[in-house]
Amino acid sequence: MESRFETVRTRLEQQYHPMVTEPESGPDEKTLKQELEEYETRHQDKPLIRLKAEMLALLLTRGRIGIDSFDRFSDHLEGKGLLWDLNNKCRKAAESHICATMLQSTRAFGDGGLFISQMDQSHTSPDWYAVLSLGPAGLRDRALAALEKANDQEAKDFLAAAACVFEAMRKLILRFAALADARQLPELAETMYAIADRPPETLRQALQLGLIYDTCQEMELEPVRSQGTFDQLYVPFLRHDLERGILTREEAKELLKFYWTKFYAQMHPNGKNFCFGGLASPGVDGCNELTELCFEVHRELNRINPKLSFRVHKGTPEKNLLQVAECVRTGRTAVVFSNDEVAFDMFRRRGKEEQDLCRYVLIGCYEPAIMGREMCCSMAAWGNLVKPLEAVLNNGCTFDGVRLGPECSLPADAKEFEAEYFRQLDAMLTRVMENTNAHERVWKEINPSPLLSGTMRDCIESGRDVSDAGTRYNSSGVMCCGLGTVVDSLMAVKTLVDDRKLCTVAQLSDALHRNWQGAAPLRQQALKRSPKWGNNHPEADAAGQRIVEFLAKKINRTPNTRGGTFQLGLWSIDHNFTFGKKCAATPDGRFAGEPLSRNLGASIGMEKHGPLALMNSAASLDQAESPDGAVLDILLHPSAVSGPDGAKVIAGLVRGYFASGGLAVQFNILDADELREAQKEPEKHSDVQVRVCGWNSRFIDLSPEEQDAFIRQAEVQE
């Protein structure tokens, strides 16, 4: 018998395109926008945090809402994005305080494909434990209780703003309840009435509250990039329902399918991370019956979204790891594995409290942070490790003459080349972190966040918003792209100039300025005779270690403006393509404009000795010195994981890599022939998924350049 979910699956997947709302439930968006503008004009003298809270409350209490009668949940609310006008106006005013030269430098670095500095308000995780244990009324009351004791005006403004938005969230829930009553949907109405004034008790209530909170925070303009340690958060509600006969296991599974389809249908550009497994407390594994249920759902739905992370430690039950590995083996690769032992070491080095470690999640793609106590700002700066190579070869400038770093003469040999590379990189990192600090310094003048902050006990206790360093931990990530390309380039200089004496640095520079035109034999030497990162080559791996050690010392010791420090991230997401397009030819044989290496991986096509050699190269790095995250991509041919023992192969690779010191790993299971067929006949291969970076995509939806890159990688495994 077909399940209720399957009968409405297609409608659920299309529910936001377009989103249906009830005209009588509120004004249309044009009118609502006018109301916001008028409210802002009338109250422009209020502190920004109070003004924003009241404008958000207006959206939650006045925006049109809607319910799909065929759905088990509801979150349709118009008005998302309407607060951007206020945000942009505040940003313009705040940036007038930033030195014009610094703003110009920031733009020049970004336009040139070097580094981008920004105020990162998009990588957040609320305190989901507080959301689920208190509910909107409890969160409101907690803020009001703190307000009564507050002494300074900033604390009073923040706490009043937090109470305001949680009361508005409560009223939004009651609006949904009333509409469900009117539509004669008693189960939905009962669920909504229940969570308006008390914490949830059932699984459906808890999931519904999570959806409503997610909607409200997105409207506040801070994307929710982690749904928390999902199995540990929601298993008490599952057990409650099973013990009382409210749900059977199959009914709970179907409820989860309705719930996860919400996130799939939203088509969030980078997805929302659901975290599973890991240590729930010291010595106690966090896997439970909900872990198993969710990965059953993931396998059955076979979707690119939501994206999942699975924390692994030495005591992770093999059955749970094999279940996740089986999903990956069968092409459900929207999973990243994270290593608790290395993550805990990393957190301890950063001074984080022992009792907080088990509550870490991966925010965004694979950036570790303490749920509910940290603003990791993991993409406060993101940049291109390859671009300084141009500066070494062109007197501190790009090949088209844009000044990047200090003036320099051409190095004489590989040793001087590497030293000058580090000098140029040092100057660029100094500037990019200075620029980032300038942006973060005016954060609270642009985007205070009372809803997000109001979930966090540190903000409540300190009386400070997240934009004003109210959380316990405040870090700023510096994502660094192209490690493999840089290693290969340094090795190529040594091979071509020092070892084989095929050219001087000046002659190599000339070849690169000409994009290798007229220097094909020299390029082939660089491609085929020089050691490559990702192949367990001692010399190449040592160069990678020197680069990472330099980056860690430079970045992890630099203070930000919020009482924390910057943090090194060894990942690239898909910027290995965007940055690659802005890079000249490089000594490793790469042509101008071609992609850079991705994350911790080898340059495209240069992984010649299989996944074990790749893992050994990556594990040679001290990844605990990469607190903004470090992830390795492993691509396997389907034949390598076929049959009943295929999941054990993947689980063994995860265990082995983590035992060697790896922090995070993700997989693609791809056949180059199938990918070529998908290019020719996309309509026949719509179910082929690829792990692009921190998210999955259908192969047929990638650009031709990205498709070709995956095919080249897959060919190496044939």
Salt bridges, closest charged atoms under 4 A:
GLU6 OE2 - ARG9 NH1 3.70
GLU13 OE2 - ARG9 NE 2.95
GLU13 OE2 - ARG303 NH2 2.98
GLU22 OE2 - ARG183 NH1 2.91
GLU35 OE2 - ARG62 NH2 2.61
GLU40 OE2 - LYS89 NZ 2.98
GLU54 OE1 - LYS46 NZ 2.66
ASP68 OD2 - HIS76 NE2 3.50
ASP71 OD2 - LYS262 NZ 2.85
ASP75 OD1 - LYS262 NZ 3.06
ASP85 OD2 - LYS33 NZ 3.45
ASP120 OD2 - HIS123 ND1 3.06
ASP141 OD1 - ARG140 NE 2.92
ASP152 OD2 - ARG464 NH1 3.04
GLU154 OE1 - LYS444 NZ 3.21
ASP157 OD1 - ARG50 NH1 3.28
GLU167 OE1 - ARG140 NH1 2.68
GLU167 OE2 - ARG170 NH2 2.99
GLU187 OE1 - ARG204 NH1 3.04
ASP197 OD1 - ARG170 NH1 2.82
GLU201 OE2 - ARG198 NH1 3.52
ASP214 OD2 - LYS272 NZ 3.11
GLU218 OE2 - LYS272 NZ 2.47
GLU222 OE2 - LYS52 NZ 3.34
ASP241 OD1 - HIS240 ND1 2.91
GLU243 OE1 - ARG244 NH1 3.77
GLU250 OE2 - LYS253 NZ 3.91
ASP285 OD1 - HIS313 NE2 2.77
GLU289 OE2 - ARG239 NE 2.70
GLU292 OE2 - LYS319 NZ 3.07
GLU296 OE2 - ARG249 NH2 2.63
GLU296 OE1 - LYS253 NZ 2.85
GLU300 OE2 - LYS253 NZ 2.91
GLU300 OE1 - LYS257 NZ 2.65
GLU318 OE1 - ARG655 NH2 2.91
GLU326 OE2 - ARG299 NH2 3.59
GLU326 OE2 - ARG329 NH2 2.91
ASP340 OD1 - ARG311 NE 2.91
ASP345 OD2 - ARG349 NH2 3.01
GLU353 OE1 - ARG373 NH1 3.59
GLU353 OE2 - ARG472 NE 2.88
GLU354 OE2 - ARG348 NH2 2.63
ASP356 OD2 - ARG373 NH1 2.90
GLU367 OE2 - HIS123 NE2 3.45
GLU374 OE2 - LYS352 NZ 2.80
GLU390 OE2 - LYS387 NZ 2.93
GLU407 OE2 - ARG403 NH2 3.94
GLU418 OE2 - ARG546 NE 2.67
GLU420 OE1 - ARG423 NE 3.10
ASP426 OD1 - LYS554 NZ 3.18
GLU440 OE1 - ARG562 NE 3.13
GLU445 OE1 - HIS97 ND1 3.33
ASP458 OD1 - ARG373 NH2 2.68
ASP468 OD1 - LYS444 NZ 3.67
ASP468 OD2 - ARG464 NE 3.37
ASP499 OD2 - LYS494 NZ 3.07
ASP510 OD2 - ARG514 NH2 2.85
GLU539 OE2 - LYS494 NZ 3.05
GLU549 OE2 - LYS553 NZ 3.13
ASP622 OD2 - ARG349 NH1 2.86
GLU625 OE2 - ARG349 NH1 2.85
ASP633 OD2 - ARG598 NE 3.74
ASP645 OD1 - LYS648 NZ 3.78
ASP671 OD1 - HIS637 NE2 3.81
ASP673 OD1 - ARG676 NH1 2.59
GLU681 OE2 - LYS684 NZ 3.05
ASP701 OD2 - ARG698 NE 2.87
GLU705 OE1 - LYS581 NZ 3.63
GLU715 OE2 - ARG676 NH2 2.61
